[in-house]
Amino acid sequence: MTIILDCDSDIFIAETPTELAAQLISRLPHSPDDRMLADLAAAVFGCDYLDIIITRTSS
């Protein structure tokens, strides 16, 4: 099975969901802002936008 994700500026092709996730995560900046994370979650769930609460923790 091949998974193809067509975005505005890129096309991602992967054999597994894990491979696709790795490609997407590798494109994130070192410290993504909350809006970018919400947009990524929306893309994963197939929505235009997803209103979520993001909690960051550090140890």
C-alpha atoms as an extended CHARMM CRD file, in Angstrom:
* protein
*
        59  EXT
         1         1  MET       CA              0.0000000000        0.0000000000        0.0000000000  PROA      1               0.0000000000
         2         2  THR       CA              1.2370000000        3.4930000000       -0.7860000000  PROA      2               0.0000000000
         3         3  ILE       CA              0.0860000000        6.5810000000        1.1000000000  PROA      3               0.0000000000
         4         4  ILE       CA              0.1760000000        9.9120000000       -0.7320000000  PROA      4               0.0000000000
         5         5  LEU       CA             -0.3420000000       13.2170000000        1.0960000000  PROA      5               0.0000000000
         6         6  ASP       CA             -0.6560000000       16.2200000000       -1.2310000000  PROA      6               0.0000000000
         7         7  CYS       CA             -0.0720000000       19.5030000000        0.6240000000  PROA      7               0.0000000000
         8         8  ASP       CA              0.0450000000       23.0700000000       -0.6750000000  PROA      8               0.0000000000
         9         9  SER       CA              3.7720000000       23.0310000000       -1.3540000000  PROA      9               0.0000000000
        10        10  ASP       CA              4.8260000000       19.3890000000       -0.9770000000  PROA      10              0.0000000000
        11        11  ILE       CA              3.7760000000       15.8590000000       -1.8080000000  PROA      11              0.0000000000
        12        12  PHE       CA              4.6730000000       13.1270000000        0.6740000000  PROA      12              0.0000000000
        13        13  ILE       CA              4.7650000000        9.4730000000       -0.4010000000  PROA      13              0.0000000000
        14        14  ALA       CA              5.1650000000        6.6430000000        2.1060000000  PROA      14              0.0000000000
        15        15  GLU       CA              4.6320000000        2.9130000000        2.3520000000  PROA      15              0.0000000000
        16        16  THR       CA              3.3360000000        2.9700000000        5.9470000000  PROA      16              0.0000000000
        17        17  PRO       CA              1.6460000000        5.4780000000        8.2660000000  PROA      17              0.0000000000
        18        18  THR       CA              4.7710000000        5.3920000000       10.4500000000  PROA      18              0.0000000000
        19        19  GLU       CA              6.9550000000        6.4120000000        7.5160000000  PROA      19              0.0000000000
        20        20  LEU       CA              4.5540000000        9.2290000000        6.6170000000  PROA      20              0.0000000000
        21        21  ALA       CA              4.5290000000       10.4620000000       10.2210000000  PROA      21              0.0000000000
        22        22  ALA       CA              8.3310000000       10.4570000000       10.2810000000  PROA      22              0.0000000000
        23        23  GLN       CA              8.4330000000       12.5480000000        7.0960000000  PROA      23              0.0000000000
        24        24  LEU       CA              5.9720000000       15.0790000000        8.5080000000  PROA      24              0.0000000000
        25        25  ILE       CA              7.7040000000       15.3130000000       11.8770000000  PROA      25              0.0000000000
        26        26  SER       CA             11.0800000000       15.8240000000       10.2020000000  PROA      26              0.0000000000
        27        27  ARG       CA              9.6710000000       18.9650000000        8.5340000000  PROA      27              0.0000000000
        28        28  LEU       CA              8.7170000000       20.6220000000       11.8370000000  PROA      28              0.0000000000
        29        29  PRO       CA             10.9900000000       23.3400000000       13.1750000000  PROA      29              0.0000000000
        30        30  HSD       CA             12.7980000000       22.6520000000       16.4550000000  PROA      30              0.0000000000
        31        31  SER       CA             10.1750000000       24.5840000000       18.4610000000  PROA      31              0.0000000000
        32        32  PRO       CA              6.8720000000       24.6760000000       16.5500000000  PROA      32              0.0000000000
        33        33  ASP       CA              4.2670000000       27.1310000000       17.7980000000  PROA      33              0.0000000000
        34        34  ASP       CA              0.8360000000       26.0760000000       19.0130000000  PROA      34              0.0000000000
        35        35  ARG       CA             -0.8510000000       27.0880000000       15.7370000000  PROA      35              0.0000000000
        36        36  MET       CA              1.5170000000       24.9110000000       13.6960000000  PROA      36              0.0000000000
        37        37  LEU       CA              0.8500000000       21.9310000000       15.9680000000  PROA      37              0.0000000000
        38        38  ALA       CA             -2.9100000000       22.4920000000       15.6910000000  PROA      38              0.0000000000
        39        39  ASP       CA             -2.6430000000       22.6560000000       11.8860000000  PROA      39              0.0000000000
        40        40  LEU       CA             -0.6260000000       19.4300000000       11.8490000000  PROA      40              0.0000000000
        41        41  ALA       CA             -3.2030000000       17.6780000000       14.0330000000  PROA      41              0.0000000000
        42        42  ALA       CA             -5.9700000000       18.9330000000       11.7370000000  PROA      42              0.0000000000
        43        43  ALA       CA             -4.1360000000       17.5410000000        8.7100000000  PROA      43              0.0000000000
        44        44  VAL       CA             -3.7210000000       14.1690000000       10.3960000000  PROA      44              0.0000000000
        45        45  PHE       CA             -7.4400000000       14.0260000000       11.2160000000  PROA      45              0.0000000000
        46        46  GLY       CA             -8.4810000000       15.3470000000        7.7830000000  PROA      46              0.0000000000
        47        47  CYS       CA             -9.9460000000       18.6690000000        8.9670000000  PROA      47              0.0000000000
        48        48  ASP       CA             -9.3990000000       22.2180000000        7.7550000000  PROA      48              0.0000000000
        49        49  TYR       CA             -8.6610000000       23.3160000000       11.3170000000  PROA      49              0.0000000000
        50        50  LEU       CA             -8.7660000000       21.6120000000       14.6700000000  PROA      50              0.0000000000
        51        51  ASP       CA             -9.2660000000       23.5200000000       17.9140000000  PROA      51              0.0000000000
        52        52  ILE       CA             -7.2150000000       21.6790000000       20.5070000000  PROA      52              0.0000000000
        53        53  ILE       CA             -5.5090000000       22.4140000000       23.7900000000  PROA      53              0.0000000000
        54        54  ILE       CA             -1.7960000000       21.7390000000       23.7960000000  PROA      54              0.0000000000
        55        55  THR       CA              0.0270000000       21.2620000000       27.0690000000  PROA      55              0.0000000000
        56        56  ARG       CA              3.7880000000       21.2740000000       27.1530000000  PROA      56              0.0000000000
        57        57  THR       CA              5.6370000000       19.6910000000       30.0120000000  PROA      57              0.0000000000
        58        58  SER       CA              9.2880000000       19.5760000000       30.8620000000  PROA      58              0.0000000000
        59        59  SER       CA             11.1370000000       17.4450000000       33.3320000000  PROA      59              0.0000000000
